[in-house]
Every structure is written in C-alpha cells, then in structure tokens.
Amino acid sequence: MATLDNEALWKEALNQLKTELGEREFNDWFTDICYLKSGGKSIAIGFPSAFHRDRVKRSYQDRIRAKLQKLAGKEIILELEVFAKKGVEKVSTPQKPASSPSVETQNGIATVEKGKVSSSQKPKRDHLPQLRDDYTFERYVIGENNNFAANAAIAISRNPGTNYNPFFIYGGVGLGKTHLMQAIGNYIHENSDKKVIYVTSEDFLNEYMECIRETKMNLFKNKFRRTDVLLIDDIQFFAAKWGVQEELFHTFNSILNAKNQVVFTCDCPPSELKKFEERLVSRFEQGLKVDLQPPRYEVRFAIIKSAAEKRGSSIPDEVIDLICKKISSNVRDLIGALNTLVAYAEIMGKQVTLDIAQQKLKDMLVSSKQSNLSMEVIQKVVASYFSVSVNDLKGKKRTQNVVFPRQLAMYICREMTEYSSTEIGEAFGGRDHSTVIYSFEKIRNRFVIDANLDSTVDILKRQVKELGAKM
C-alpha cells in the first residue's frame, strides 16, 4: 500500500472521523478546518477563529492526533493555527451562483433552481464561513414531508424581517432543520448587504459565559442584537439555563423591533419546551412554526439519486431502492448509507451491485424501520449488557453502575429512534427533556476520552437492531 502524503493523510483522517462522529457532529466542528502545511513529524491545520480552535483542541485534539498517527504509522505533532480568511484554501464544496430561487414540482417532489444572473448585477459576496456552502435551497429536495417548511423558508429568504417572524423549525434528528436554516442564511447573505449570524445554541451559550467572565457583555449585545438575520440552531439546549434565556429574550425583542429576522431550530414544538421562561416560549409561539417529518419513499429516492449524481457516482436504481425501503428514519442515515457505498466504489474501483450493497450495509439494514424501533427494546438490551434491570434505568438510583447505562440508553434512543427528547424522558421514569439532552451530551463528550466507548455503542446498536427485528 502506497504511503499517503500528509495532506492525503489529513483528508483520510477527516473521512474516518466523519464516519465515527456522525454527520451532524462532524459538520459542527470539522467542515471549516483546513490543512495548512507540514514539516518533519508535524501537521498544521487551520481554523477560522480562536474560539473554534480552542473548542476543537479541548474536545478532539487527542482523537485527531491518534487517528493521524495510526494512519501514518509514526508519531505526529499536531499544530492548531488560526488562519487568515484570504489566501487559504478550505476544504468545501463548490459555491453556487447568486440569483433568485424558484420552485419546480414534478410528481410531488420539488427541486429549487436559480435563474441566470446578468453581468450588470453586483458582484457576489464572499462565502460566509459560519455557513456550509452546500446547504442551499438548490440542494434541498422538497416533498410532502417538508413542502410547507421549504416554501416558507424561501419566502423568508426573499423578504427577511417582514412576515413569518420568528421562524421556528422543529423535528427529529437528521431531517434537514440545519440545512433549511442555513439555506436561508446563504441566500440572504449572497443576495443582499444584510448581516447574517448563524450560531449553535452551544456556541451562543459559550460566548455568553465568556463575555460575562471577561465583563464584555456590551460586545456580546452589540454582536447579536444589531444583526439583520439571527439563526440559532437547537435551542432546546437552553433548557434551565435561565441567564442565557434572559439575554436571548432581550436579543429577540431587539431584532424584532428593528424589523429584522430571527430563525430557530428545535427538536420539539415550543409547547413542549420545559424549563423555559413562559415569556420566551410565548415569543416562539407568535411566529410561524413548521415541522419536518421523515421523508416518504419517493423523496428518499430523489435525495439519494441527487446526492449520488453530485458525487459523480453511478449507483444502480435497484441499490437506491434497497436503501430507501430499508432506511426511512431520516436523511442523515440515507446519506450515510450512500457515502459507505460511494467510498467502497472509489477505493475498490468496482461498480456497486445489489449483493455488495447488502453486504456493506448489513448493519444498517438489519431493522427495516428504525422509526418503529421501541425504546423498550433499547432499555432491555442496555440493561442486560450492564447487568442492571430496566426498572433501574427508569428509577431514581444515582450510583455510577446505573447512571452511566441510563445515560447511554437515552443516548442510543436519540440516535436510533425518532422519539422527541420529551418522549424519551417519559420512557425513563418521567424525566424531563433537559435530562435527556444532558445525558446525550455527556455520552457524546465521553467518546473523546473513552477509547472503548465506540465499540461498546456499536455492539449495543447491533443487538438493538437484532432484537428489534425479532419483535
């Protein structure tokens, strides 16, 4: 096997990290990182900000270094640098031309296309680093499950701050909430002079806490209250965080009073948010609320077909049919299955056949419908694996031999089912959804320090799928 040069080594490490972390977590922290240079045993990677660099350093540095060393077969010194926006080529998908989106519908499935731009129009603005440049309306497949939400998003992008404000998008994991939100941001940024800020709830909270510690709240307020478009992802993580809720309330009011646009995503509707200030929930309720449902077969097929074509890969229709019939829970799982097959075709230099697809995706295809997976099955598998009872998982015991399996079971429920955090909490002894969110984050962070957790979770997921298929 040929030795990889350091840049190829970095790209391969990214590919493996994406598979291990999942698309959502990978996109949060790795898509804006780029290879800078190397020398001797060192590899330097670049970050668009010190904040981004510090977060990755704290949570992922050891994992990245270990991955590079394993691939290289030698010691690697990892250098983390903040790069200037100009003169550095970032790993990203091609940017799209700026113009107005239009929606065309065929057989109930819509795609969004852009008209041609005349040379007299103003030059295109540089891409906004906060946003993924492939999260656009053109790449968002629209079907019955998301038709209303997508068309509302397009309307908002054309006239932000007028109607449908705030815009509240909710639904399960992997259904396209972040894609739709960022498509709004990308379109407004490219077609106007408006200032757009996209931020995850975690980053919003961390900036808030940092500004409090450094007594720089004026900077925080000026940044967020004076923007034209504010996009905040996964606001359910603000549960019970009363200080940041207070600041969000005033930020929200300032932006709306200035007739600017606010967009939120959440895993549940406003009415199901617990440990949120009533006045804040009331603000969420006063705007337009849209939910995203798992896509129907026709939409799933169109998504896979479109994604394969954009990758320049020829996947037979019978293979796409297999994926779409067996995986119905969310778009993320569909794309994950496709990426596995495309990677196989590229590495092995072989055409993907139905037999190869069934072999390579066997773990993903054990259960025909993850959306029908029972949380009871997950509880039974986890309880048996850790030699505790299902009642222990649902009960109030706080000993470590029960707390960790309980948190892990909640994590797997969020990963493998379409149940909301509220529903998962109810299944675990009537806990509120903030406890579920805390457990999920606790397990996700533990992956960084516990090298064995990956294999444990893989074993549990496989057992869950096998037991679920029998019931």
N, C-alpha and C positions, 0 to 999 in steps of 0.2 A: 504494500500500500504506500503510495507516494506521500511524502511529508508535506503537510499543509504550511503555507507561509502564514505569517502572523495575522494578516488581515483575513485570510480564509479561515484561520483558526477562530478568530473572533466571530465571524459570521456563523460558523458551525456551532459555536457555543451559544449564540443567540437562538438558533433554531432549536437546540435541545432545551434551553431554558423556557422557550415558548411552550413546548410540549409539556414540560414538567409543571410550570406555573399556571397554565391555562391562559387563554387569550386575553381575558379581562385584566388580570393582574399584570401580565406582560405588557399590555398596551399602556397601562397606567405609568409604568416606570422605565420601559426599555426602548420604546419606539423613537424617542428623541435623543438617545445615546448614540454616539458615532465613534468609529475607530479613528484615532488621530495619527499615531506613529508607533514605532517600536525600535528597540535597540538592545542587543545582547539578550538578556533574560526579561527585559521589561516590555510591557504593552501599555500604551497610554490610550485611554478612552475619554471622550469629551462630553460635557453636559451643558445645557443651555443656561443653567443658573446654579449658584452655590447651594440654594435650597434643595434643588433636585439632586445635586451631587451628594449632599450630606445625608439625604434620606436613603439613597441607594447604598451609600457607604455603610450606614448603620444597619440596614436590613439585608443587603445582598452581597456585600463585598467578598466575604469568605466563600460564599457559594459560587460566585463568578470565578474567583481565583482557582478554586478546586476544580471547577469544570475545565478551565483553560489548561491547568496542569495535567489533568487526566488525558485531555486530547493531545497535548504536546509531548507527554511522557517525560517532562522535566519541570524544574522549578520555574515559576513565572512570578515576576514582580509586577503587580498591577498598579498603575498610576491613574488617578482620577483628576481630571482637569476641567475647568470651566472654559469653554471656547467662545471666541468672538463669533457673532452671527454670520458675518461675511467671511468668505474665504475658506469655509469648512464645509465639506460635502457630507450631508447627513444621509443615513440610510432611510429612504422613504419612497413611497410610490409616486409616480409622476403626478404633477399638479394639473389641474383641469383648467380649461379656458373659462373666462368670466363672461357671463351673459345671463339672460333670464331663463328660469326653468319652466318647462311646460310638461304637462302630464298626458301621456297617451295610454289608453287602456285597450287590451286585447284579451278576450276570454277571461275577463275578471282580474287580470294581472296587469298592473301598470308599471311602466318604467318612466323615468324622468329624463328628458333630453333638454339640451340647451340650444338656443338659436345661435346663428353666426354673429360675430362681433365685427363691426366696421372699424376700419383703421383710424377713424376720427374719434373713437371713444377714448376716454382717459386710460393711461397705462395701468396694467394690472398691479395691485399692491403685492408686496412680498407676502409669502405664506405666514400665517400666524402660528408660531411654534407651539402654542398651547393646544392646538387642534391637529388631529390627524388629517392629512390631506386626502386620504381615500374615504373619509367619512363625509360623503356628499350625497345630494339628492339623486344624482345620476346612478350611483351605486347602491341605492336603496330600493329593493324590489318591493312593490306595493301590491297587496292582495286584500281580500276581505277582512283579514285579521288586523290590518293596520291602515286601511284606506283613509278613514276619517282623520286619524292622527297625522298621517303624512301630508294630506292636503291642508290641514290646519297649519302644520309646520311651514309648508311652502307659502301660505298666505301671510304668516307672521314674518317670514324672511323678506318678503316684498315690502311690507309696511310695519316694521317693528314699532312697538310702543303705542299702537292705535287700538285695535280690537284684540281680544284674546290675551289679556294681560292681567295676572301672570298666566303662563302656560305651564301646566302641571302634567308631566308624562309619567305613568306608572305601569308596572307589570313585573313579571318574574325575570330571573336572570337569563341573559343571552337572547333576549327578544328584540334588541335594537334600540333601546332607550338612548344610550350614549351616542350611537350613530345618528339618530334623528336630531338630538340636541346639537351635536357638533356640525351637522349639515346646515342647521340654521346659522350657527356662528360663522362657518366658512362662507356661506352665500352672502351674508351681510357684510363681512369683512372685505370680500372681493368686489362688491358692487356698491360700496358707499364709503364715506370717510368716518363712519361711526366707530367708536372704540368698543371692542368686544373683549370680555374676560370670561374664559372658561376655567372652572376650578372644581376639583372634587371636594366633597364635604370635609374629608380628612385634611386636605391642604388648607382649606379655609379655616378650619379649627386650629391647625398648627400655626398658621400665620397670625391668627388672633392671639394665641397664647404667647407667641414670640414677641409680638408688639406690646403686650401687657408687661412681660418681663423686662423689656427694654424701654418701657414708658414711651412708646412711639405710636400710640393709638391714633394720633392725628394722621399719620402716614397710612394706616390701615383704612381709616374712614375715607380719606381722600381717594384712595385707590378704588375702593368698591362702591362708594356712594356716588362718585362722579363718572362712572362708566355709562355708556349708552345702552349696552346689552350685557347682562349678567347671566351666566349659565352655571348653575350649581348642580353637580351630579351626586345622587344617592343621599338625599337629605335625611333619610331615616337614621343616619349615624349621629345626628344631633340630639337624639333622644336623651333626656335627663341632663343635657349639658346646658344649664339654664343661662349661663353667662353669654355663650355664643348665640343662643336663641334670642336674647335681648338685643345683641348687636345686629343679628340678622333682621329682626323686626324693624329696627330703625333704618337699616340699609335698604330694605324692601320698600319702606314708605318713601324714602328719599328718591329712589329710582322711579317709582310710580308717579310721584308728584311732579317729577320732571318730564313725565310722559315718555319714559324710556322703557325698555323691555326686560322682563325677568322670565327665565325658564328654569324649571326644576325637574329633576327625575327622582323617582322614589320606587321602592318595591311594593308599596301598597297605596291605596287612595288616602287622601287627607283624613277622612273619617276614621280610619283605622290606626292613625298615628297615636301612640301612647307616650306619656311623659313629654308632651309638647305643650307650650303655652297656648291657652284657648284662643287668644287674640291672633297668634301666628297661624294656627290651623284655620281660623276664620279668613285670614288673608289668602291662604292657599285655596280655600273653597270659592272665593269670589271670582276667580278667573275661569279659564277653560281647562277642564280636566279630561284627559284622554287615556285610555288603557290599551296596552298592547297584548294580544293573545298569541298563543303558539300558532304558527302558520299552517294552513291546510296543505294537502299533498301537492296541489298544482303550484303553489307558491314555493314550497320546499324544492320542487323540481327546478323551477325557474332560478332560484337562488344558487343551487349547485351548478346548473348549466352556465349561468352567467359568471360565477366565480372561476369555474374551470377554464372558460374562454379567456378571461382576463389573465389567468396564469399561463396561457398558451399551451394548455394541456388538453389532450383529447381523451375524455372519459366516456366509454360507451353508455348509451341510454339505459341499457339493462342494469349497469352498475349504479347509475344515478337512481334508477327506480328502486333498487335494493336499499340504498341508503335512505331514501325518502320514506319507504314503507316501514323501515325498522327504527328510524330515529325521528321522533315527532315532537320531542320536548322543547327544543329551542334551536335558534340559528347557530349558536356557538358550537353545539355538538355536531351539526351538519357540516360546518366549515372545518371542524377538527377532523372529521372522517375524511373529507376531501383532501385536506393537507397531508394526511397519512398516505393516501394513495398516490398523490402527486409526487411526494418525496420518494416513494418506492419506485415510481416510473423514472424519475430523474436519476436516482442513484444506481438502479439496476439496469437502466436502459431498456426496459421492457414495457410493452403495452399492458395496461391493467385489464384483466379479464374478470369475469364474474367469480370464478374459482379463487383467483388471487384476492379479490375484494373480500370474499367471505373469510378467507384465511387471515388476512391482515387486520380485519375489523372485528374478529370474532368476539373480543371482549366487549366491544361497543354494541354488538348486535345480539348478545345473549338475551336481553329483555327487549321485547318488541315495542314496548311503550313505557318509557321512563315516567311519562306524565301520569301513568296509572299506578306507579310504584307506591306501595303502602309504607307509611312511616313505622308501622308496627313491625314490618319485615326488617327495617334498618335497626330498630331497637333490639329485636331478637338476636340479630347477628352480632351487634356490638356487645350486648350483654353476655352472650355465650363466649365470645372471643376473650373478654376480660374477666370472666368468671364472676360476674355480678348478676343481679336479677333485673328484669325490666322494671319492676317496682322501684329498685334503687335508682334507676335512671330518671324516673318520674318523681321520686321522693325528694326529701329535704336534706339528705345526708351531705356533709361538706368534706368528708375525708377524701384524700387525694385519689385513692383507688376507685372512687365513684365519680368525683368531679371531672377527671380527665376523660373517662369513657363517655360521660354525659355530654361534655363539650364536643367530643369527637363525633358522637351520634348526631348532634344538632348540625355540625359542620357538613356531614355527609347528607343529611336531609336537605340542606340548602343546595348542595352540589348536584344531587341526583333527582330531586323532585321539583315540581312547580308550586309547592305549597309556599304561602307567604310566611314571613317571619312570625306574624301573629298566630297563624295556624300551627306552626311548628312549636311555638311556645305553649299553646294549649295542649298539644300532644305530650309535652314533657311536664305534666303536673300543673298546668295553668300558669306557666311563667309568661312574662310579657315579652314583646318582640325585641326590646333592647337587650335582654339577657341572651337571646338567640344571636343577635348581632355581635355582642361582646364575645360569645363563645366562638363564633365563626372567625373573628379577628384574632382571637387568642391562638386558635389552631393554625391559622394561616401564618402568623408570625413565628410559630414554633417550627415550621418547616425549615427556617433559616438555621436554627441551632441544633435540630434533631435530625441527623442524617438517616435514621431508620424510619422516620415517620412516613416518608414517601411509600416505601414498600408495605408498611402496615395499612395505609389507606387503600393502596391498590388491592391488597388481599381482601380487605373488608368490602370494597365495592364489588369485587368479583363474587364474593359469597352472597352479597345482597342481590345481585342480578340472578344468580343461580337459584336462590331460594324464591325470589320473586317470580321467576318463570314457572316454578312448580305450583304456585298458589293460585 
